[in-house]
Amino acid sequence: MLNVFWFVLIAILFIGYFILEGFDYGVGMLYPLVGRTDQERRTALNTIGPIWSGNEVWLITAGGALFAAFPKWYATLFSGFYLALVLMLVGLIFRGVAIEYRSKIRTASWHKIWDILLRLGSFLPALLWGVAFANLVKGVPINQEMNDVGGFWSLLTPYTVLGGLLTLLLFLAQGASFLTLKTAGEIRQRSLDLAKKLLPAALVVALGFGVWTTTLPTLNHRAFYGLFMAVGWISLLSARLIIGKRGKWAFFLQSLMILLMTLGFFVGLFPRVMISTISSRYDLTIYTAASNPYTLHVMTIVSLIMVPIVLAYQIWTYWIFRQRLSVHDHLEY
């Protein structure tokens, strides 16, 4: 049962990461659009200033759990997706450095450089996460030595690019909705206008991607996946209908869509963790890719102690920085 427990925990960690870091990516791509002046752009960026690094903890924890609980999954995934993950890492580095360094010098040229890098650093992960998870469900060419023998370009197919477009649009819409909750005045209105435009596009792509995925021969538990995507699509439609009147509920419903989409990926995989397109005999499962029972046992004890502490700290952080921001507030430039 520890194998199942760690598979579920990794799924939960990725769900938390995509929901929390998703709107971070969205804000990172949208803040130059909702801010006409540098003061307005700084205001929009400050909405994620106190929380973005905490949101990254979900990814670090998920990666660490993957490495320790399922080392063969980690090895096959990171070797086969190497170039894509390096591009994602470069984007995350650009993003983190840009957030911290943008305010160091108060000149337009300095701000412009970091604005470009921050948008690029938010765009790359938002797109590539969808491509990566779509490849996990579609399958990759894994041989009997558990090596992915495909190249970078084999990861880019119409289906996987559509998956990347879906996560990109979901995170953009989520970021716009977050800005409507955390800003006031003209910034909030521009964010609301963007959210209203982005949500219909996300609805269309989500419908196409969901239907396409249910036809994949590699998908397990097809009925559950279809149910999750159907409920998620309805929640996304509901968010579009109420975004102008009930912003908090709309944000919650968009988060629900991301939750159900990610959950659907993991349900569609279970009990596998990676699917081989060469032969089903070479599929990696939660049993063949796992660490030994002693390692899983020790990790379980540690996680049951530490995860609640991390959650409590992050909830406290969101509570402390819950107020709206406006251009009249004192900001870090």
KAGINOR-V318575 format. One record per run of one state. SS is the DSSP state (H for helix, E for strand, - for the rest). FROM is the first residue (numbers start at 1). TO is the last residue. If there is no record, write none. Layout:
BEGIN
ss=SS from=FROM to=TO
ss=SS from=FROM to=TO
END
This chain:
BEGIN
ss=- from=1 to=1
ss=H from=2 to=34
ss=- from=35 to=37
ss=H from=38 to=49
ss=- from=50 to=51
ss=H from=52 to=69
ss=- from=70 to=70
ss=H from=71 to=80
ss=- from=81 to=81
ss=H from=82 to=101
ss=- from=102 to=107
ss=H from=108 to=138
ss=- from=139 to=139
ss=E from=140 to=140
ss=- from=141 to=141
ss=E from=142 to=142
ss=- from=143 to=147
ss=E from=148 to=148
ss=- from=149 to=152
ss=H from=153 to=155
ss=- from=156 to=157
ss=H from=158 to=182
ss=E from=183 to=183
ss=- from=184 to=184
ss=H from=185 to=214
ss=- from=215 to=221
ss=H from=222 to=242
ss=- from=243 to=246
ss=H from=247 to=269
ss=- from=270 to=271
ss=E from=272 to=274
ss=- from=275 to=275
ss=E from=276 to=276
ss=- from=277 to=279
ss=H from=280 to=282
ss=- from=283 to=283
ss=E from=284 to=285
ss=- from=286 to=292
ss=H from=293 to=320
ss=- from=321 to=324
ss=E from=325 to=325
ss=- from=326 to=333
END
